[in-house]
Amino acid sequence: MNISLIKNPIVNFILKFILVTLFFYYGAMGYMGITSPGEIYFPFLDKYLNVINWYRTFLLNGSQLMTELAGYPSFIRDQYHLQIINGHSIQIVYSCLGTGLIGVWFAFVIAYPSKIKKKIIWISIGFLSISFLNMLRLAALVIVANKVNLNFVDHHTYFNITVYICIIIMIYFYTKEK
């Protein structure tokens, strides 16, 4: 590759964005793999540094609080399930966590040229916004699952579209701000 292309700020941004997105996506997938019993398994990481499970617990607790605030008593049945009392539950598996979406946001902020303080603030804003939307989705799903059959609803696609719209809006404000 011609070295002058890398000095081009647009090409530099695109390359950084792609590499950081791939790092976060495959890093999260790999970490999920090594903290789940199987061929390559690190029990120490699973027991003491399982950030994926910590994040799932964070989402479950936030979603449970939202269901309670909406007037639907619920409980966290185990590390994967949120259930309405005397009702249905939802299971939060890896694909429900939104790690790929969070990785896209992190990659954009990291790749875009700005000061480190601004990057930290906006990474936090994006992480919390995406997490809040996910908690809202999970709370709504468990509530609605008790009223109708959700097998026909592709909530992952709708969630992804919603979050990408949110990311576009955050990109607008992030790049607009000096």
TADANOR-V145901 format. One record per backbone hydrogen bond with DSSP energy under -1.0 kcal/mol. CO is the residue of the C=O (numbers start at 0). NH is the residue of the N-H. If there is no record, write none. Layout:
# TADANOR-V145901
co->CO nh->NH
co->CO nh->NH
This chain:
# TADANOR-V145901
co->1 nh->4
co->7 nh->11
co->8 nh->12
co->9 nh->13
co->10 nh->14
co->11 nh->15
co->12 nh->16
co->13 nh->17
co->14 nh->18
co->15 nh->19
co->16 nh->20
co->17 nh->21
co->18 nh->22
co->19 nh->23
co->20 nh->24
co->21 nh->25
co->22 nh->26
co->23 nh->27
co->24 nh->28
co->25 nh->29
co->26 nh->30
co->27 nh->31
co->28 nh->32
co->29 nh->33
co->30 nh->34
co->32 nh->35
co->33 nh->41
co->41 nh->45
co->42 nh->46
co->43 nh->47
co->44 nh->48
co->48 nh->50
co->49 nh->53
co->50 nh->54
co->51 nh->55
co->52 nh->56
co->53 nh->57
co->54 nh->58
co->55 nh->59
co->56 nh->60
co->57 nh->61
co->58 nh->62
co->59 nh->63
co->60 nh->64
co->61 nh->65
co->62 nh->66
co->63 nh->67
co->64 nh->68
co->65 nh->69
co->66 nh->71
co->67 nh->70
co->72 nh->84
co->74 nh->82
co->79 nh->91
co->80 nh->76
co->81 nh->89
co->82 nh->74
co->83 nh->86
co->87 nh->83
co->89 nh->81
co->92 nh->95
co->93 nh->96
co->97 nh->101
co->98 nh->102
co->99 nh->103
co->100 nh->104
co->101 nh->105
co->102 nh->106
co->103 nh->107
co->104 nh->108
co->105 nh->109
co->106 nh->110
co->107 nh->111
co->114 nh->118
co->115 nh->119
co->116 nh->120
co->117 nh->121
co->118 nh->122
co->119 nh->123
co->120 nh->124
co->121 nh->125
co->122 nh->126
co->123 nh->127
co->124 nh->128
co->125 nh->129
co->126 nh->130
co->127 nh->131
co->128 nh->132
co->129 nh->133
co->130 nh->134
co->131 nh->135
co->132 nh->136
co->133 nh->137
co->134 nh->138
co->135 nh->139
co->136 nh->140
co->137 nh->141
co->138 nh->142
co->139 nh->143
co->140 nh->144
co->143 nh->146
co->143 nh->147
co->149 nh->152
co->152 nh->154
co->153 nh->157
co->154 nh->158
co->155 nh->159
co->156 nh->160
co->157 nh->161
co->158 nh->162
co->159 nh->163
co->160 nh->164
co->161 nh->165
co->162 nh->166
co->163 nh->167
co->164 nh->168
co->165 nh->169
co->166 nh->170
co->167 nh->171
co->168 nh->172
co->169 nh->173
co->170 nh->174
co->171 nh->175
co->172 nh->176
